[in-house]
Amino acid sequence: MFFYVYTILSNLGVPVGTLVAGAGILSVAIGLGTQGLVSDVINGLTILIEGQLRVGDSVTIQSIDGTVVSIGLRTIELRALDGTLHYLPNRSITTISNHSQENQNITIFLRIKDPFRIDEAKDLLQDQLPKAKHHTTKLKAGIVIQAPVAEKSHGYLGVQISTKVAPGYQAAMQTMILDRTLKILREAQIEVEN
């Protein structure tokens, strides 16, 4: 078919060589232009097939913490904690940290103002804080209280509280445990430094 068209066009005096060269340049330009689109689609299919994300998951992608709003073949829509909606092309996504797949660890460090009262604070918290597990189903492990513990960045001594929580409830459970902890320590007149 191609040779028939080539022969007819040549007999009519149409410069077929120029047309073929132009078509080649056009196809190269289209190929380069759609390279990103093809990469987006392939990465999007991989993310969907492997189930790396679901709408509503709490994730970190490219240093942006947020919630997945939409997963498409070309982009992922991510709502950041401040409310900003980010559109991330699938080809640019290299690492996904999904905080909603498994139970998550939370750790709270409290610097006790009077270092001689650290053991007292630990005993109080070990006695009263585990009761919080009975008030919610979002705590997935017992609350572990360690003291005295040195803070990694500055070396301050204090009490460290850690547990596992249901995916997506890290902030809520951390706030609840911190509120209860501060209330217990306040009632015992044990001061916590900022």
PyMOL commands that set and color helices and strands:
alter all, ss='L'
color gray80, all
select helices_A, chain A and resi 2-12+16-33+35-50+90-92+115-135+170-187
alter helices_A, ss='H'
color red, helices_A
select strands_A, chain A and resi 58-61+64-71+75-80+85-89+96-98+104-112+144-150+157-165+192-193
alter strands_A, ss='S'
color yellow, strands_A
deselect
rebuild
show_as cartoon
